[in-house]
Amino acid sequence: MTVAAYRERYPKAPIVSRKLREAMVKRVNSPEVRERARKAASKELTKRWREDSGYRSKMVRVSSDKWKDSNFRERQAKGARISILERQEELKTACHSPKVRRATSRRLKKVWKDPEYRRKMSKMSSDNMTIRWQNPDFRKAMKPLATKWTKPEKEVMGWLKKMGLYRTGKGSSPGFLPHRWLPTKGFTANADFVDYNHRLIIHVDGCYWHGIKKVASRDERLDSWCSENGWRFVRLTDLDIAKKPKTCRNKIRRLLRGANL
């Protein structure tokens, strides 16, 4: 702020010496004073916004009128694009720096200890996946992920091949198809090995994943649907397949005998 501008802004201010006037102008223009003034003004406006409903209505109306102007919207969008492009490389470098990554990791670990936060995040993830899963294109895109074989699944596949009851989908020979959808209604579900002709299912469950309460609840729902709709199934855990293979093979044989195979 120049001396002339100061006199124009404060015409009734007493006339002071030139030295004192320069000191006052210098102080007004100093970054520290300007920052304090900015914070004080921000605090005052925030207080006014919270307490004065008329002021809020007025500011909303003014802002709404501004955004109706296409030139104003274009200027705002252009300014935002320029700001993003200018800071993009800077933000990218900062986000990948070890210091920022460590700080982010510590913050997320601290937040994750809150059970309410974990519940909200789990529900958000589940709802998002449920909505996306209704899209056939999304299920089709996800299908290759479901065909990656785990070690226990490969073991069960070997047993079925030796029994002559494994098929890849080509031809009409009887047997189990790997990683197939089930004809459920009201919810989606798949199984590791499915024999549609005889309504037989073999599940290969990981102890950790299927021990989670939400996943276990989903498994119970699927088991109830199978029992109500005439599907017979057996669940084998990865731990049993590794340590008790004979017991698991006997479970599969009992399943097959029940279907006269």
C-alpha positions, -999 to 999 in steps of 0.1 A, spaced: 0 0 0 14 34 -10 12 66 10 -13 80 -14 -35 49 -11 -32 50 27 -43 87 28 -72 79 5 -83 50 25 -79 68 59 -86 105 51 -93 113 87 -61 98 100 -40 124 118 -10 138 99 22 121 111 58 126 103 72 111 71 94 86 90 65 73 111 43 72 80 68 50 61 71 27 92 33 23 93 31 16 55 60 -9 58 42 -26 87 9 -28 69 26 -44 39 46 -69 59 37 -106 52 32 -113 90 7 -85 95 -12 -93 63 -14 -130 74 -27 -120 108 -53 -97 92 -63 -125 68 -68 -150 96 -88 -124 116 -110 -116 87 -115 -153 79 -125 -160 116 -149 -131 115 -165 -142 83 -168 -178 95 -185 -166 127 -209 -144 107 -217 -173 83 -226 -196 112 -247 -171 131 -263 -149 104 -288 -168 82 -295 -136 62 -258 -133 53 -257 -169 43 -287 -165 20 -272 -134 5 -238 -150 -2 -254 -181 -17 -275 -159 -40 -245 -139 -51 -225 -171 -57 -254 -186 -77 -257 -155 -98 -220 -156 -106 -221 -193 -117 -249 -185 -141 -225 -165 -161 -208 -188 -187 -177 -166 -189 -173 -168 -151 -176 -206 -153 -151 -208 -181 -126 -186 -162 -129 -208 -131 -125 -240 -150 -95 -226 -169 -79 -215 -137 -85 -249 -121 -70 -267 -151 -39 -245 -150 -35 -249 -113 -37 -287 -116 -13 -289 -145 12 -266 -127 11 -286 -95 7 -321 -110 44 -329 -112 50 -313 -78 22 -334 -62 33 -365 -79 69 -361 -66 56 -353 -31 32 -383 -30 60 -407 -39 85 -394 -15 95 -418 13 87 -392 39 51 -386 27 45 -423 23 56 -431 58 35 -403 72 5 -415 52 10 -451 64 12 -440 101 -19 -419 97 -39 -447 81 -27 -473 107 -39 -450 134 -73 -444 118 -77 -481 110 -77 -489 148 -111 -473 151 -138 -501 147 -164 -476 135 -140 -465 107 -133 -501 97 -170 -509 96 -178 -479 74 -150 -487 50 -160 -523 48 -196 -514 41 -186 -488 15 -164 -514 -3 -191 -540 -1 -218 -517 -14 -196 -505 -43 -187 -541 -53 -224 -552 -51 -235 -523 -74 -207 -530 -99 -213 -567 -99 -248 -562 -113 -232 -551 -145 -226 -581 -169 -196 -563 -185 -179 -560 -151 -185 -596 -143 -170 -606 -176 -140 -584 -170 -135 -600 -136 -138 -635 -149 -101 -640 -158 -92 -631 -122 -115 -659 -109 -97 -685 -131 -63 -682 -114 -57 -715 -97 -46 -718 -61 -26 -748 -49 -55 -765 -31 -77 -761 -62 -50 -777 -84 -49 -806 -59 -87 -811 -61 -86 -808 -99 -60 -836 -100 -83 -858 -79 -113 -852 -102 -91 -859 -133 -81 -893 -119 -118 -900 -113 -127 -890 -148 -150 -863 -136 -132 -831 -146 -142 -812 -178 -131 -778 -193 -164 -768 -208 -159 -783 -243 -183 -810 -254 -212 -825 -234 -193 -851 -212 -204 -853 -176 -182 -839 -148 -173 -808 -129 -166 -774 -145 -142 -750 -127 -150 -716 -115 -186 -713 -125 -216 -691 -116 -246 -706 -98 -282 -699 -108 -290 -680 -76 -318 -654 -74 -315 -622 -53 -277 -625 -49 -247 -636 -69 -225 -666 -61 -200 -689 -77 -182 -721 -68 -148 -737 -75 -162 -769 -91 -198 -773 -104 -216 -802 -120 -248 -787 -134 -262 -820 -146 -263 -836 -112 -264 -803 -91 -232 -810 -73 -208 -784 -59 -172 -786 -45 -160 -756 -26 -123 -751 -18 -122 -726 10 -92 -707 24 -93 -709 62 -84 -672 67 -107 -656 41 -137 -678 49 -131 -674 86 -141 -637 83 -176 -631 98 -190 -614 67 -177 -641 43 -189 -669 66 -224 -653 66 -223 -652 28 -213 -689 28 -242 -697 51 -266 -680 28 -253 -699 -2 -255 -732 17 -292 -725 26 -299 -718 -10 -283 -750 -21 -303 -771 4 -336 -754 -6 -330 -759 -43 -318 -794 -44 -280 -788 -48 -256 -810 -29 -222 -796 -19 -191 -803 1 -167 -777 16 -130 -785 17 -105 -762 35 -70 -756 22 -56 -769 56 -75 -802 53 -64 -806 17 -28 -802 27 -29 -823 59 -58 -847 54 -60 -854 17 -75 -889 22 -103 -875 43 -111 -849 16 -111 -875 -12 -135 -896 8 -158 -865 12 -159 -861 -25 -166 -898 -30 -195 -896 -6 -209 -866 -25 -206 -886 -58 -223 -917 -43 -252 -896 -32 -257 -886 -68 -252 -923 -80 -219 -915 -98 
